[in-house]
Structure formats: structure tokens, C-alpha cells
Amino acid sequence: MAKKYKVIWSRVAEEDLISIIKYIHSNNPIAAKNSLKKIKSNASNLNGFPRRGRIVPELKENGILQYRELLAAPWRIIYRTSDSNVYVLSVIDSRRNVEDILLHRLVRGELPGQA
């Protein structure tokens, strides 16, 4: 039987998700509900297979290898694993400059596990 991981959402990721859903909801409440389900479902599936996501390419280019991502188009769910936990760290619109957002959050200490 495969090891189960606990999926934990960071404050930043929760704020990202709330902002996304509020924005979508203002134009299309049904799409907002569907987007919420899609993002939450993708993240919760990490409990069984946390290594299925790819290493975040923009961070990999800078030698930062502990962060992975799942794509739930157009969103990128950024996470990392530690022991028996999966930490969802950010949910970012892939149409934005993801490298700047992530590097800014790393510098400000909003993405844990920078060792």
C-alpha cells in the first residue's frame, strides 16, 4: 500500500485561491465553482502521489529543486513535500510572470523550506 501524505495549504496559497475564485466569481459564479473544484481536486490528489508534479522550471534554472508543480490550466499549483506532508505553497495564474512571483516570494520568505 502506498504511503499517504497529508496535504496542507499555506496561508499564501489559500489567499491565492480566494483571490482567483473571487475574481472569476465576479464574472461567472458557475465557472468559479468549477475552478475551485478543479484546483482543490488536483491538490488533494497529491496525498497519494506527491512526486507526480514536475520541478518548477523557473526555479530549477536557478538551482532551486525542492518545489514542484501541478498544472490545472491556467493555474499552477506550487508545492513541496517534507516527511509525510505535502505543502501547497502557491496557486498562480500561468499567464503571469511566474518566475518573478516565485522568486519574490522566496526572497520574502513566503515559500518555506529554502534550505
MDAnalysis code that builds the backbone (N, CA, C; Angstrom):
import MDAnalysis as mda
import numpy as np

u = mda.Universe.empty(345, n_residues=115, atom_resindex=np.repeat(np.arange(115), 3), trajectory=True)
u.add_TopologyAttr("name", ["N", "CA", "C"] * 115)
u.add_TopologyAttr("resid", np.arange(1, 116))
u.add_TopologyAttr("resname", ["MET", "ALA", "LYS", "LYS", "TYR", "LYS", "VAL", "ILE", "TRP", "SER", "ARG", "VAL", "ALA", "GLU", "GLU", "ASP", "LEU", "ILE", "SER", "ILE", "ILE", "LYS", "TYR", "ILE", "HIS", "SER", "ASN", "ASN", "PRO", "ILE", "ALA", "ALA", "LYS", "ASN", "SER", "LEU", "LYS", "LYS", "ILE", "LYS", "SER", "ASN", "ALA", "SER", "ASN", "LEU", "ASN", "GLY", "PHE", "PRO", "ARG", "ARG", "GLY", "ARG", "ILE", "VAL", "PRO", "GLU", "LEU", "LYS", "GLU", "ASN", "GLY", "ILE", "LEU", "GLN", "TYR", "ARG", "GLU", "LEU", "LEU", "ALA", "ALA", "PRO", "TRP", "ARG", "ILE", "ILE", "TYR", "ARG", "THR", "SER", "ASP", "SER", "ASN", "VAL", "TYR", "VAL", "LEU", "SER", "VAL", "ILE", "ASP", "SER", "ARG", "ARG", "ASN", "VAL", "GLU", "ASP", "ILE", "LEU", "LEU", "HIS", "ARG", "LEU", "VAL", "ARG", "GLY", "GLU", "LEU", "PRO", "GLY", "GLN", "ALA"])
u.atoms.positions = np.array([
    [0.839, -1.189, 0.000],
    [0.000, 0.000, 0.000],
    [0.884, 1.252, 0.000],
    [0.550, 2.201, -0.840],
    [1.331, 3.426, -0.972],
    [1.174, 4.306, 0.261],
    [2.228, 4.994, 0.581],
    [2.231, 5.919, 1.702],
    [1.272, 7.069, 1.409],
    [0.508, 7.478, 2.417],
    [-0.394, 8.618, 2.269],
    [0.244, 9.846, 2.897],
    [0.130, 10.951, 2.228],
    [0.659, 12.227, 2.687],
    [-0.499, 13.125, 3.094],
    [-0.243, 13.989, 4.048],
    [-1.228, 14.984, 4.450],
    [-0.992, 16.228, 3.602],
    [-2.045, 16.733, 2.962],
    [-1.942, 17.931, 2.130],
    [-2.292, 19.138, 2.998],
    [-1.351, 20.065, 3.118],
    [-1.513, 21.247, 3.967],
    [-1.387, 22.494, 3.100],
    [-2.381, 23.360, 3.185],
    [-2.374, 24.603, 2.417],
    [-1.730, 25.716, 3.242],
    [-0.768, 26.418, 2.654],
    [-0.160, 27.573, 3.317],
    [-1.139, 28.749, 3.267],
    [-0.882, 29.723, 4.120],
    [-1.700, 30.935, 4.144],
    [-1.655, 31.622, 2.773],
    [-0.468, 31.692, 2.175],
    [-0.302, 32.348, 0.869],
    [-1.117, 31.624, -0.205],
    [-1.069, 30.297, -0.212],
    [-1.830, 29.527, -1.202],
    [-3.330, 29.722, -1.013],
    [-3.770, 29.749, 0.233],
    [-5.199, 29.996, 0.492],
    [-5.608, 31.376, -0.009],
    [-4.753, 32.371, 0.239],
    [-5.035, 33.731, -0.249],
    [-5.053, 33.772, -1.772],
    [-4.122, 33.060, -2.407],
    [-4.111, 32.971, -3.874],
    [-5.432, 32.409, -4.377],
    [-5.852, 31.302, -3.769],
    [-7.073, 30.628, -4.210],
    [-8.293, 31.520, -4.014],
    [-8.381, 32.176, -2.879],
    [-9.511, 33.081, -2.616],
    [-9.556, 34.192, -3.653],
    [-8.407, 34.775, -3.954],
    [-8.351, 35.854, -4.957],
    [-8.798, 35.367, -6.330],
    [-8.336, 34.192, -6.711],
    [-8.707, 33.620, -8.008],
    [-10.212, 33.411, -8.079],
    [-10.763, 32.782, -7.070],
    [-12.191, 32.449, -7.091],
    [-13.048, 33.705, -7.031],
    [-12.666, 34.684, -6.231],
    [-13.422, 35.946, -6.173],
    [-13.425, 36.631, -7.543],
    [-12.270, 36.666, -8.177],
    [-12.166, 37.306, -9.482],
    [-13.067, 36.609, -10.506],
    [-12.995, 35.303, -10.571],
    [-13.811, 34.557, -11.524],
    [-15.292, 34.706, -11.191],
    [-15.604, 34.646, -9.901],
    [-16.999, 34.716, -9.450],
    [-17.675, 36.022, -9.864],
    [-16.898, 37.102, -9.904],
    [-17.480, 38.397, -10.261],
    [-18.036, 38.395, -11.686],
    [-17.521, 37.522, -12.543],
    [-17.995, 37.430, -13.921],
    [-18.830, 36.185, -14.199],
    [-18.525, 35.101, -13.473],
    [-19.186, 33.838, -13.777],
    [-19.141, 32.912, -12.552],
    [-20.186, 32.952, -11.711],
    [-20.197, 32.139, -10.488],
    [-20.050, 30.634, -10.740],
    [-20.610, 30.134, -11.820],
    [-20.508, 28.695, -12.114],
    [-19.064, 28.334, -12.460],
    [-18.415, 29.163, -13.257],
    [-17.008, 28.920, -13.595],
    [-16.141, 28.983, -12.345],
    [-16.475, 29.881, -11.421],
    [-15.716, 29.986, -10.173],
    [-15.832, 28.693, -9.376],
    [-17.031, 28.165, -9.297],
    [-17.247, 26.912, -8.563],
    [-16.474, 25.768, -9.225],
    [-16.528, 25.692, -10.540],
    [-15.808, 24.638, -11.262],
    [-14.296, 24.774, -11.109],
    [-13.800, 26.000, -11.144],
    [-12.369, 26.236, -10.971],
    [-11.913, 25.835, -9.573],
    [-12.714, 26.171, -8.576],
    [-12.387, 25.794, -7.206],
    [-12.296, 24.277, -7.069],
    [-13.278, 23.577, -7.625],
    [-13.267, 22.108, -7.578],
    [-12.027, 21.539, -8.265],
    [-11.700, 22.093, -9.419],
    [-10.554, 21.609, -10.207],
    [-9.246, 21.781, -9.431],
    [-9.040, 22.960, -8.871],
    [-7.803, 23.239, -8.146],
    [-7.715, 22.393, -6.885],
    [-8.791, 22.350, -6.106],
    [-8.788, 21.583, -4.854],
    [-8.617, 20.084, -5.127],
    [-9.252, 19.588, -6.171],
    [-9.144, 18.173, -6.508],
    [-7.717, 17.807, -6.889],
    [-7.100, 18.630, -7.725],
    [-5.710, 18.380, -8.130],
    [-4.788, 18.377, -6.918],
    [-4.965, 19.336, -6.041],
    [-4.108, 19.421, -4.859],
    [-4.350, 18.250, -3.913],
    [-5.599, 17.870, -3.710],
    [-5.878, 16.784, -2.768],
    [-5.364, 15.443, -3.288],
    [-5.264, 15.279, -4.600],
    [-4.723, 14.046, -5.170],
    [-3.237, 13.864, -4.896],
    [-2.596, 14.908, -4.419],
    [-1.183, 14.808, -4.074],
    [-0.956, 13.922, -2.852],
    [-2.010, 13.608, -2.115],
    [-1.847, 12.793, -0.907],
    [-1.309, 11.401, -1.225],
    [-1.528, 10.914, -2.425],
    [-1.042, 9.595, -2.791],
    [0.178, 9.599, -3.695],
    [0.336, 10.666, -4.467],
    [1.422, 10.725, -5.446],
    [2.052, 12.118, -5.478],
    [2.744, 12.511, -4.421],
    [3.279, 13.882, -4.366],
    [4.406, 14.170, -5.354],
    [5.047, 13.165, -5.880],
    [6.157, 13.398, -6.810],
    [5.697, 13.414, -8.274],
    [4.404, 13.372, -8.495],
    [3.924, 13.340, -9.878],
    [4.089, 14.672, -10.591],
    [4.145, 15.760, -9.846],
    [4.341, 17.066, -10.467],
    [5.788, 17.266, -10.883],
    [5.994, 18.161, -11.811],
    [7.353, 18.444, -12.272],
    [8.009, 19.485, -11.357],
    [9.330, 19.509, -11.373],
    [10.054, 20.561, -10.668],
    [9.752, 21.867, -11.396],
    [9.498, 22.932, -10.640],
    [9.145, 24.228, -11.232],
    [10.309, 24.696, -12.113],
    [10.081, 24.779, -13.430],
    [11.178, 25.081, -14.360],
    [11.910, 26.388, -14.070],
    [11.184, 27.445, -13.732],
    [11.814, 28.747, -13.491],
    [12.725, 28.715, -12.268],
    [12.362, 27.910, -11.287],
    [13.202, 27.790, -10.095],
    [14.359, 26.834, -10.349],
    [14.085, 25.789, -11.118],
    [15.132, 24.815, -11.458],
    [16.300, 25.509, -12.152],
    [15.992, 26.468, -13.026],
    [17.032, 27.225, -13.725],
    [17.931, 27.976, -12.762],
    [17.414, 28.256, -11.551],
    [18.178, 28.979, -10.537],
    [18.721, 28.041, -9.457],
    [18.690, 26.726, -9.728],
    [19.248, 25.747, -8.806],
    [18.350, 25.408, -7.629],
    [17.089, 25.798, -7.685],
    [16.141, 25.526, -6.601],
    [15.292, 24.339, -7.037],
    [15.489, 23.191, -6.386],
    [14.905, 21.941, -6.875],
    [13.829, 21.336, -5.989],
    [13.547, 21.906, -4.827],
    [12.614, 21.256, -3.916],
    [11.142, 21.588, -4.174],
    [10.874, 22.467, -5.105],
    [9.492, 22.851, -5.389],
    [8.989, 22.164, -6.656],
    [7.781, 21.664, -6.570],
    [7.142, 21.001, -7.709],
    [5.851, 21.734, -8.030],
    [5.289, 21.366, -9.175],
    [4.025, 21.989, -9.556],
    [3.142, 21.007, -10.295],
    [1.857, 21.241, -10.126],
    [0.837, 20.570, -10.923],
    [0.165, 21.633, -11.764],
    [-0.188, 21.278, -12.961],
    [-0.906, 22.211, -13.815],
    [-2.388, 21.895, -13.771],
    [-3.164, 22.920, -13.492],
    [-4.619, 22.858, -13.555],
    [-4.998, 24.082, -14.385],
    [-4.725, 23.987, -15.673],
    [-4.757, 25.132, -16.587],
    [-5.960, 26.040, -16.325],
    [-5.715, 27.343, -16.259],
    [-4.447, 28.045, -16.476],
    [-3.627, 28.246, -15.191],
    [-3.919, 27.494, -14.148],
    [-3.224, 27.687, -12.875],
    [-2.120, 26.673, -12.663],
    [-1.139, 27.123, -11.913],
    [-0.027, 26.270, -11.500],
    [-0.088, 26.159, -9.983],
    [-0.160, 24.942, -9.496],
    [-0.216, 24.675, -8.063],
    [1.210, 24.326, -7.630],
    [1.832, 25.215, -6.875],
    [3.209, 25.053, -6.454],
    [3.218, 24.412, -5.064],
    [4.049, 23.380, -4.899],
    [4.080, 22.670, -3.618],
    [5.452, 22.072, -3.369],
    [5.627, 21.574, -2.158],
    [6.825, 20.822, -1.813],
    [6.430, 19.736, -0.824],
    [7.238, 18.693, -0.761],
    [6.980, 17.603, 0.184],
    [8.026, 17.646, 1.294],
    [7.614, 17.178, 2.448],
    [8.501, 17.076, 3.592],
    [7.939, 16.006, 4.506],
    [8.733, 14.974, 4.745],
    [8.289, 13.842, 5.569],
    [6.992, 13.280, 5.007],
    [5.926, 13.336, 5.782],
    [4.627, 12.798, 5.349],
    [3.640, 13.894, 4.972],
    [4.169, 15.067, 4.644],
    [3.302, 16.196, 4.311],
    [3.586, 16.723, 2.912],
    [2.543, 17.234, 2.292],
    [2.654, 17.993, 1.051],
    [2.154, 19.387, 1.384],
    [3.004, 20.380, 1.168],
    [2.642, 21.764, 1.456],
    [2.310, 22.477, 0.155],
    [1.055, 22.873, 0.009],
    [0.648, 23.671, -1.145],
    [1.040, 25.102, -0.805],
    [1.916, 25.683, -1.625],
    [2.521, 26.964, -1.298],
    [1.965, 28.139, -2.083],
    [1.534, 27.904, -3.295],
    [1.018, 28.978, -4.143],
    [0.123, 28.399, -5.224],
    [-0.824, 29.199, -5.642],
    [-1.628, 28.902, -6.827],
    [-1.522, 30.150, -7.689],
    [-0.887, 29.995, -8.844],
    [-0.526, 31.146, -9.666],
    [-1.094, 30.988, -11.064],
    [-1.589, 32.075, -11.598],
    [-2.068, 32.098, -12.975],
    [-0.858, 31.979, -13.893],
    [-0.826, 30.951, -14.710],
    [0.337, 30.702, -15.570],
    [0.515, 31.763, -16.652],
    [-0.458, 32.621, -16.837],
    [-0.336, 33.683, -17.839],
    [0.451, 34.876, -17.300],
    [0.712, 34.873, -15.984],
    [1.522, 35.931, -15.372],
    [2.992, 35.516, -15.383],
    [3.873, 36.439, -15.034],
    [5.298, 36.126, -14.972],
    [5.566, 35.348, -13.687],
    [5.516, 34.046, -13.804],
    [5.613, 33.160, -12.656],
    [6.988, 33.248, -11.994],
    [8.029, 33.383, -12.791],
    [9.382, 33.444, -12.228],
    [9.511, 34.616, -11.260],
    [9.039, 35.788, -11.659],
    [9.126, 36.955, -10.782],
    [8.323, 36.754, -9.501],
    [7.135, 36.203, -9.632],
    [6.280, 35.980, -8.454],
    [6.958, 35.030, -7.477],
    [7.443, 33.896, -7.968],
    [8.038, 32.894, -7.087],
    [9.342, 33.381, -6.470],
    [10.205, 33.990, -7.259],
    [11.463, 34.479, -6.709],
    [11.217, 35.578, -5.682],
    [10.238, 36.434, -5.923],
    [9.872, 37.474, -4.961],
    [9.391, 36.840, -3.655],
    [8.571, 35.796, -3.756],
    [8.074, 35.122, -2.562],
    [9.196, 34.397, -1.825],
    [10.148, 33.835, -2.547],
    [11.289, 33.188, -1.901],
    [12.113, 34.208, -1.117],
    [12.367, 35.365, -1.730],
    [13.152, 36.395, -1.082],
    [12.444, 36.894, 0.182],
    [11.133, 37.031, 0.116],
    [10.362, 37.498, 1.276],
    [10.115, 36.395, 2.295],
    [10.533, 35.151, 1.989],
    [10.364, 34.063, 2.942],
    [8.976, 33.479, 2.977],
    [8.183, 33.703, 1.939],
    [6.812, 33.192, 1.915],
    [6.749, 31.739, 1.458],
    [7.811, 31.235, 0.842],
    [7.861, 29.831, 0.459],
    [8.826, 29.144, 1.402],
    [8.317, 28.288, 2.278],
    [9.185, 27.650, 3.262],
    [10.081, 26.578, 2.643],
    [11.083, 26.189, 3.395],
    [11.947, 25.072, 3.000],
    [13.010, 25.472, 2.013],
    [13.606, 26.620, 2.199],
    [14.596, 27.115, 1.246],
    [15.993, 26.590, 1.501],
    [16.141, 25.595, 2.320],
    [17.489, 25.090, 2.650],
    [18.152, 24.425, 1.471],
])
